[in-house]
Amino acid sequence: MYVWTRQIYLRDRVAAVSNRVAEVVNGQPLEVLEHGRRFLKVKTEKNEIGWIPDRAVIDSKAYELFAQLASHHKEDPVVATGTLRDDMYLHITPGRETDRFYLLAGNLKVQMLVRASMPKNPPPAQAAKHPAAPAGGVKGATPVHAEAREPVSTALPGEPETPPEVMEDWWLVRDNQGRTGWVLGGRVDVDAPDDIAQYAEGQRIVGAYVIAKVADAEAPGTNREIPEYVAALSPPKSGLPYDFDQIRVFTWSLKHHRYETAYRLHPIQGYLPVRITSEPAPGGVEPVFSFQISGSPDVAIDPDTGIARPAALRTISYALRETQVRRVGADMAPIPITHEGAAGRKEEHGAKKRK
């Protein structure tokens, strides 16, 4: 067995009055010597023997699932980095009632690998569901339209409307020890410099990536080499069938000594990761960023993990030359506006123009 609670004391007997034998902490292995009613007699690695509530431990099968999850996602690309707001447990799958084990400390830096969405209060059968293998694919995924991620009421005419499910975003994260699991997305702050975060305009920054650096001898502060960024942003809403709907490029103005938006693409149906590479250019090389969009409005939703996978992916690439952004790469086809609300904004813009 393995301790999943933060810390707990072993007792010398199961009784209203008992003595503390030893303290055990999260992740510590224990050898089971005897099974009692709701309690286990265990031995620590230091040969300390005592009783512990069975609810405070997980068995080797659950432990192995976490080990498989870490192994399965060991080579996954990091789509963003973030900081935990407070102490958080890693879950084996997204969901508040799923098995949890490792306890990560608040303010810990984590690597963010995959986003998923699940109902905040799932039906009992779904909440009690425990996977037999680590989640990684979309076998058996349910196809939905990109604009129909939220459930539709099934009430018959004359019946009261069923309240819509409240969705929550979860992130599969990995810490510096390789421990891997799912955490509630709202408790992770994505790393993004304050200088560009102030331009988010009410949107949520999903990731910020350094694409280039420029030298500015008159820049405020002590840093004279200023990073320039590509940022992916999304509406501040959970349960979306895409990772972001906006790409912005922030370059540094040598004239005004501040960040300015060099390029903005919005709204789109984008998917992580955002990749930074380079390609040959006159006089050297120039930085390139690329990301994926959906080539179809249909998205497959894994029923076990809530991971969204589009039916077809396209890779879109742009190159940055000084402060100019231009489209490059094999895919030069038009980028569709594919998610809810875009058409309305477009029509509104056109109406204002006609006036």
N, C-alpha and C positions, 0 to 999 in steps of 0.2 A: 504494500500500500504506500501511497504518497500523500503528504499533507498538502491540502489546497488552501486552508485558511491562512491568514496572516501569521498567527502564532497561537499556540494553545499549550496547556500544561498536561502532562501525563499524571494520572492519579494512582495511588497505591491500591485503591479498591473502588468498586462502584457502590457508593453509599452517599447519604446526605452529608456526612462528615468524612472527609478524606484528606490525605496529605499530597502535596505536590512532589512528584518524583523528578521530573525533568521538563524543560521547555523544548518544544519542537516548532519548527517554522516552515513557511511555505516552500514546497518543493522537496522537503526532506523525505528520504525513503525510510520505511519502517517494516520490520519483519513481524508478521502476524503469528502469535503463539496460540491464541484461543479466541473463539467467537462467543460472545455473549449476546444478550438481548439489547440491541442498539448500542453496544459497546464492543470494543476489540482490545484484547490484551496484546501489546506489541513490545518490540525490542528495538532500540535505536542502534546506530553504528557504534556507539560507545557502551553498548551492553546495558543501557538503562531500560528497565522494564516497568511498564505501567499500563493503565487503561485509558482509552481515548474514544470519544463518540464516533460511531461509524460515519456520521454525516460530515465529519471533518477531514475525510480522506477520500481519495479516488483509488480504484484498483489498477492493476498493471495493464489491463486491456485499455482503459481510458488513457493511461499514461502513454501507451504505445500509439494511440491515435494522434496524440500531440506530437510524438516523435516522427510519425509518418507525415504529418502536416508540414513540419519543418523541413523534412527531407524532400518532399514533393515540391516545395516552393523555394528551395535553397538557391536556385539559379535564376529566379524571377527578377526581371529588371525593376529597379527602384523608380517609381513614377513621381515620387515627391518625398520630402522628409518633413517630419512634424515633431511636436513636443506634447507630451501628455499633460493635461491640466492638473490631474490628481492621480492618486494611486488607482490602478485599474487592473482587473483580471483579464487574461487572455481566454477567449472562448473558442471551442472547437469548430463551431459554425456561427454565423450571425444569429443573434437573438438573445434576449435577456435571460431566458430560462434554459439555455443550452449549457452543456458541460463546460466548466471553467477550471483552470488550474493555476498557471503561473501568475504571480502578482507582480506587476511592474510599478516602480515608484513614480510618483508625480515629478514633472519636469524632466523626465527621461526622453532623450532623443530616439525616435523610431523611424525605420524605413517603411514607407507606405507602398504596398504592392498592388492591391486590388480593391475596388469599391463594390459594395453590394447594398441592396435595400431590402428590408424586411418589415412586416407589420409590427408596430410597437406592442400590440396585444394580440398575438396570433391565436387561432383556435387551439383548444387543449391538445388535440391530436398532433397538430403541427409543432406546438411548443415542446412536447415530450419526445419528439423525434430525434434520435441520436444516430449519426451516420456510422456506417461500417467501415468507411474509408475516408481519407482526407478529401475535402472538396477542392476540385481544381478544374473540372471540365463542365460541360453543359449537357451531358447525356440526359435525355428525357426533358430537355428544356421546353417551356411553353412559349410559342411565338405570340407576340403582341405587337400592336401598332405603336410606333414611337410616341404618339400623342395619347395613348390609352393605357399608360402605366398604372394610373390610379384605378381601383376597382369601381365598377358601375353598380348602382343599386339594383338589386334583384326583386324589389318589392312589387307585388301585383297591384293593378289599379284599385284604388280604394284603401290599400294598406298603408300604414305609416312608413315613411322613407327610412331605410336603414342608414345610420350615420356612416360616412366613408371611413375606411381604415386610415389610421395615422401611420405613415411610413417613417422609418428611421434608416439613416445611412450607417453602414458599418465599413470598417477598413481592415483588411488583412495586413498586419504589421509584423515587422521583424526587428528585434533589438540587437545590440552589439554582441550578445552572447549566442545569437542564432535562434533564440526562443521566438516562436511564431504562433500567431493566433489572431482572432478577430476582436476588435474593440469598437465601441460606439463612436461614430464619426464626430459627433458633436463635442466630444471630450478630447479631441486632438486638434491642436493649432498648427496649420500648415506653415512651414517656414517661408516667410516672405519679408523682404526689407521694408521698414516703415516708409522709406522714401517713395516706394511705388504703391504700397498698400493704401496710401491716402488717396490714390486715384481709382480705387475700386468702384466707387459710385454705387455703393449698396450691394454690389455683387460679392460673391465668395471666391477668393483666390484658391484655386485647386492646386496650382504649382507655379513656381517662379524659377526660371532657369537662366544662368549666365550664358550669353551668346558671344559677347565680346567685351573688351576693356579699352578705355581711352584714357590718355594722359591729359590732365588739366592742372596746370601749375597754380591756378587761381581758385581751385575748388575749395569750398568751406571745409573746415576740419583739417585733420592731418593726412587723410588719405588722398593722394594725388592720382592714383590709378583707379578710375571709376568703372565698375562693372555695368554693362547694359543687359537688359533682361527681355526674355520672352515669357509672358504670363498667360496662363489658362484660367478663365473665370467661368463661374456658373451662377445661376440664380440662387438665392439663399433658401433653398427648398430641398427637402429630402424626397427620395423615391423617383428621381428623374431617370429615364432610360438612356441617358448619355452622361458622360463625365463632365463635359463643359460645353458652353455654347458661345464662347468668345475667346479670341486670341488677340493679345495686344503686345506690341513691341515698344519697349521703353528705351529710347536712346538718350545720351547725355548731350545737352547743349553747351558747347564751348563758349557761346556768346552770353547766355543767361545763367550758366552754371547751375543747371537744374535738369531734372528728367522731363522729357517731352514724349508724347505718343507719336511714334514714327509710322505705325501701321495698326489698323484695327479691323478685324474680321468678325462680323456679328450680324445675325444669329446663325449658328451652325449646329450640327449634331456631332460633336467631337468626342474622341475616345483617347485615353492615355495609352502609352506614354508619349510625351513630347521629347523628341530626340534632337540633340545638337551634334552636328557633324561639320564638315567643311568640304569645299570643292575648289579646283583650280580656278584662278582668276588672273586677269592682267596684272602683273607685278607681284604675284604670290598666290595666296589662297583667301577665300572669303567664307565666313561662317554661314551655315545652313541650318535651319530648323525644320522639322517635319512632324506631322501628327496624322491621325487617322480620322476619317469621317465615314459615316454610313452611306453605302451606295444604294440603300433601300430603306423605306420607312419601317420595315418589319424588324423587330428586335426579339431575340430569344431570351427568356428569363428562366434561369435555373431554379426549379421549385425548391430545391434544398438549400441553396446558398443565396439566392436573390441576385446573382451576378447577371448583368445584362450583356448580351453578345449580339451585335448586329448581324443581319443575314449576309451582308457583303461589306467588305472594308476597302476603302481607297486611301492611299497615302498621298498627302498633300505636302509639298515642300516649297520653302521660300529661302532666298539668299539675302543677306544683309551686306550692303556695300556702303560704308560710312553711315549715313542716316537714311539711305534709300532701301526699300524692301521690294523685291521682285519675285515673281513666281518662277520656279524652276522645277526640274524633274520630269519623269515620264508622263505623269498624269497632269494634263493641262485642260481637262474638261471643266465645264462650269461647276462651281460649288453650289449645290442646292440649299435653299432655305427649307429646312425639313422639320422644324418642331413647332409646337403649338404657340400661337400668338404672333408668329413672324408675319403671316399674311396680313393680319390686322394692322400692324405697324407700317407695313409697306403701303397699304391702301391709304392709311391716314397721311403718310408722307406725300403720296401722290395728290391727295385732295388739297393739301395745303399749297402744293406747287401750282395746281391749276388756278387757285385763287390769285 
